[in-house]
């Protein structure tokens, strides 16, 4: 391998690392902006579960009352109101993008071996 080829490979690695860093920063700031706009004082989405492509079940809190709704592409249906709800906090809910990204890379490397 000549020196020119070595520098070419080195520059490509640096550019790839820069690209990943820019992607990380972009998702970090877009996530912060979305969180700011999606937060509400009176309406909160407690949980969202996909049941089909483009169809979700959601538990929504509105003024300390809980509602189970189905959300499809063009409509939202109220299924039921929930009187007693025990909310279970997810420990992985506050994970950073970098932690999730690195764990996916590590899992991918382990699967290849």
C-alpha positions as CSV (number, residue, x, y, z in Angstrom):
1,X,0.0,0.0,0.0
2,X,1.4,3.3,-1.0
3,X,1.4,6.5,1.1
4,X,-1.3,8.0,-1.2
5,X,-3.6,5.1,-0.6
6,X,-3.0,5.2,3.1
7,X,-3.9,8.9,3.3
8,X,-7.0,8.3,1.1
9,X,-8.2,5.6,3.5
10,X,-7.3,7.7,6.5
11,X,-9.3,10.7,5.1
12,X,-12.3,8.5,4.4
13,X,-12.3,7.2,7.9
14,X,-12.1,10.8,9.3
15,X,-15.0,11.9,7.0
16,X,-17.1,8.9,8.1
17,X,-16.6,9.7,11.7
18,X,-17.4,13.4,11.0
19,X,-20.6,12.3,9.2
20,X,-21.7,10.2,12.2
21,X,-21.0,13.1,14.6
22,X,-23.1,15.4,12.4
23,X,-25.9,12.9,12.3
24,X,-25.8,12.6,16.1
25,X,-25.9,16.4,16.6
26,X,-28.7,16.7,14.2
27,X,-30.9,14.1,15.8
28,X,-30.0,15.5,19.3
29,X,-31.2,19.0,18.4
30,X,-34.2,17.9,16.4
31,X,-35.2,15.7,19.3
32,X,-35.0,18.7,21.7
33,X,-37.0,20.9,19.3
34,X,-39.7,18.2,18.9
35,X,-39.9,17.6,22.6
36,X,-40.4,21.4,23.1
37,X,-43.3,21.5,20.6
38,X,-44.8,18.2,21.6
39,X,-44.9,18.9,25.4
40,X,-48.3,20.1,26.7
41,X,-49.6,21.0,30.1
42,X,-53.0,19.4,29.7
43,X,-52.6,16.6,27.2
44,X,-50.0,13.8,27.6
45,X,-49.5,10.6,25.6
46,X,-48.7,8.0,28.2
47,X,-48.0,5.1,25.9
48,X,-48.3,4.3,22.2
49,X,-48.3,0.8,20.9
50,X,-48.3,-0.1,17.2
51,X,-50.9,-2.9,16.3
52,X,-50.6,-2.7,12.5
53,X,-49.0,-0.6,9.9
54,X,-50.1,3.0,10.6
55,X,-52.5,1.9,13.4
56,X,-51.8,2.5,17.1
57,X,-53.3,2.1,20.5
58,X,-52.7,5.0,22.7
59,X,-53.3,5.9,26.4
60,X,-53.8,9.6,26.7
61,X,-54.0,11.7,29.8
62,X,-56.3,14.7,29.7
63,X,-56.9,16.7,32.9
64,X,-56.0,13.7,35.1
65,X,-58.3,11.3,33.2
66,X,-57.0,8.5,31.1
67,X,-58.4,7.5,27.7
68,X,-57.7,4.5,25.5
69,X,-57.9,5.5,21.8
70,X,-57.1,3.9,18.5
71,X,-55.3,6.0,16.0
72,X,-55.3,5.2,12.3
73,X,-54.1,7.2,9.3
74,X,-57.4,9.2,8.9
75,X,-59.3,8.8,12.1
76,X,-59.1,8.6,15.9
77,X,-61.6,6.5,17.9
78,X,-62.2,6.6,21.6
79,X,-62.3,3.0,22.8
80,X,-62.7,3.4,26.6
81,X,-62.0,5.6,29.6
82,X,-59.6,4.2,32.2
83,X,-60.4,4.9,35.8
84,X,-57.5,3.2,37.6
85,X,-54.2,3.2,35.8
86,X,-50.9,2.1,37.4
87,X,-48.2,3.7,35.3
88,X,-45.0,1.7,35.1
89,X,-41.9,3.8,34.3
90,X,-39.6,2.4,31.7
91,X,-35.9,2.5,32.7
92,X,-34.7,2.7,29.1
93,X,-37.0,5.7,28.3
94,X,-34.3,8.3,29.0
95,X,-31.5,6.7,27.0
96,X,-29.2,8.9,25.0
97,X,-29.0,8.4,21.2
98,X,-25.3,7.6,21.5
99,X,-25.9,4.8,24.1
100,X,-28.6,3.2,21.9
101,X,-26.4,3.6,18.8
102,X,-23.4,2.0,20.4
103,X,-25.4,-0.9,21.9
104,X,-26.9,-1.6,18.4
105,X,-23.4,-1.6,16.9
106,X,-22.1,-3.9,19.7
107,X,-25.0,-6.3,19.2
108,X,-24.4,-6.3,15.4
109,X,-20.7,-7.2,16.0
110,X,-21.6,-10.0,18.4
111,X,-24.1,-11.5,15.9
112,X,-21.5,-11.6,13.2
113,X,-19.0,-13.6,15.3
